[in-house]
Amino acid sequence: MDPHQTESDADAASHSARLTDLIRAEIAAAADGLLPFDRFMELALYAPGLGYYVAGATKFGAGGDFVTAPEVSPLFGRCVAVQAAQALERLNGGEVLEFGAGSGALAVAVLTGLEQLGALPQRYLILEPSPDLQERQRALLAARVPHLAGRCHWLDRLPERVRGVVLANEVLDAMPVHRFRIGAAGEPLEVFVTAADGVLSEVAAPVRSPRLAAAITELQAAGLAQAPGYASEVNLRLNPWCAALGECLTAGLVLLIDYGYPASAYYQPDRSMGTLMCHWRHQAHGDPYRHLGLQDIGAHVDFSAAARAGQAAGLTLAGFATQAHFLIGCGIDRFMADAAGAGTAGMDLIAGAKQLLLPAAMGERFKVLGLSRGLAGPWCGFSVRDLQDRL
């Protein structure tokens, strides 16, 4: 056995144990020892120094736990740059704000694409709460686009004003969610996390969150989430997140890119166990109580709720498309044709692009929701097929 691997595993176990102790302490302090699931998820992902997204382990790419579209192919970012350039042109210039820039690969590709289009933003802002990820992003940008790295500025909170393009790729799925179940008599129940003999587990109890109760009532009024035993999630943080974004965006285009469904598909009867998914060392599973602090925990995005939240924040619905349709609208087929004559590197680009487009890979599972303020369409990314009527 590799002694370095043994030491690494021991460090990981110690890290996970410290986070587990923190969560147990919160459970002990909670009413009746019941911790709302969204608070558990918040601690598991974002507890200072211990949560998955703020600790130092590699998360993205082949050496991490999962691969996002910007790591699959730089053509993803090139296509996003085409849509961003269209918005920046209509604004006569502006900024780009990226939420949670991950490895920095999307920033590199978008800046490169905008440079080639003659549409570089005045500043490329990155809202990144993790100091570790900030350093990794700085290093990648300095290595890949050193002449553009000076345009990048890191933030730990939303700026007061933004005028330009806002990007959120795989951000909404990492927001803590409330979980619920429908009881045997049809009554809504909230999922809580508790600890018995030191082991974390979940229990369903009467709903304590008024906002969750209202959300379940709304779903059931639409004929969804009604059968006894049905379980799913609700993201109650979407509205305040969109409201904060709406307050700071003076004019521009927002692109929300993530895996998810419209509400009618999200809460369909045969999706009776919800959409929560965990990733650890490229293995997907459904147990959020394993590998605490070492694994990603995410829930699919209810794009109908995201669209409503954006509109409630004063933004206009600009479009809704599958990732494949969005990328085709932004010209990925032309980029692939150009790559065909570039030898082995070109073949690699084409192979990655196919993963972005294929329905069985990322093409249909991922969607793009566009919101705007002070800008009118049409938008190239939603020109092939706009699915607004499904929201």
C-alpha positions, 0 to 999 in steps of 0.5 A, a space after each residue: 500500500 502506498 504510504 502517501 495514500 494511507 496518510 491522505 486517507 487518514 487526513 480525509 477521515 479526520 476532516 470528515 470526522 471534524 465536520 460530522 462533530 460540527 453537524 452533531 453539535 448543531 443537531 444537539 442545539 436544534 429544537 427536538 434535536 431535528 436539524 432542517 435538511 437545508 441547514 445540514 446541506 449548507 454545513 456539509 458544503 460550506 462550513 468554514 474550513 470544513 465544507 466541501 466547497 471551501 476545503 482544499 481538496 481537488 473537486 473538478 476534473 479527472 483528479 476530482 469528484 466530477 467533471 463540469 462542461 468547461 472541463 469537458 471541452 473549451 468549446 463550451 466556453 467559446 459558445 458562451 462567449 458568443 452569446 455574451 458578445 451579443 449582449 455586450 455589443 447591445 450594451 456597448 460594452 460592460 462587465 462579465 460576472 461569473 458565480 462560482 468559477 470552479 477550476 477557472 476553465 470557463 473564465 479562460 474559455 470565455 475570455 479567449 472567445 471574447 478576445 477573438 470576437 473583439 468583445 473583451 469586457 472591461 472587467 471579468 468579475 468572479 464571485 468565489 467564496 472559497 479562498 482555495 478555489 480563488 488561488 486555483 483560478 488565479 493560477 489557471 488564468 495566469 498560465 493560460 491567458 496571462 495577458 488577460 488575467 489583469 481583467 479578472 477581479 475576485 469578489 466575496 459578495 455581490 457588487 453594488 452594480 453590474 452592467 453586462 453578462 452574468 454567468 452561473 454554471 452549475 451554481 444553482 444545483 449546489 444551493 442547499 434545499 429543503 426536502 419533503 415527503 408525503 405521509 401515508 395520509 397525504 399530509 406533507 412532512 419535512 425531512 430533518 437530520 438527527 443523530 442516534 448513537 452518533 450516527 447521522 440519519 434522517 426523519 420526517 416530521 410535521 413541516 416547520 418551515 412556513 415557506 416550505 409548506 406554502 411551496 408544497 401546497 402550490 405544487 399539490 394545487 398543480 396536481 404534483 407531489 401528491 402520492 403517499 410516500 412521494 419525496 422531493 426537494 424545494 429550493 427556498 433560496 432561489 427567490 432571495 438569490 435572484 432578488 439580490 441579483 436583480 438589485 445589482 444588475 442595472 442592464 444585461 443578460 443572465 445565463 443560468 446553466 445547470 442540470 434540471 427540469 421544468 416543474 412538471 418533469 421535476 415533480 412527475 409521479 415516477 420521480 418519487 425519490 427526488 433528485 438529490 445526487 452526490 459525487 465522490 471520486 467520480 462515483 454518483 450515489 444518493 447518500 448525503 451522509 457519507 464522506 461528509 466534507 469530501 463529496 459533492 451534494 446537489 439537487 437538480 434545478 427546478 427551472 420553472 421556479 428559477 424563472 419565476 424567481 427571476 421575474 419576481 426580481 424584475 428580470 425578463 425571461 429571455 429564453 429556455 433551451 437544452 444545452 445542446 440547442 443552446 450550443 448549436 445556436 451559438 455555433 458549436 457546429 462551426 467550431 467543430 468543423 474548424 477543429 476537424 482539420 486540426 489533427 489529434 487536438 481537433 479530434 479531442 475537441 470534437 470528442 468533448 463537444 459530442 459529450 456536451 451535445 449528446 442527449 445521453 450525456 449532457 445535451 438534454 440533461 443540462 438546460 440554459 435559462 436566460 434572464 435579462 434587463 434592459 435588453 431585447 432579443 432575439 438571442 442566438 442561444 435560444 434561436 434553435 429551439 426556445 422551450 419557454 412554454 414548458 416552464 
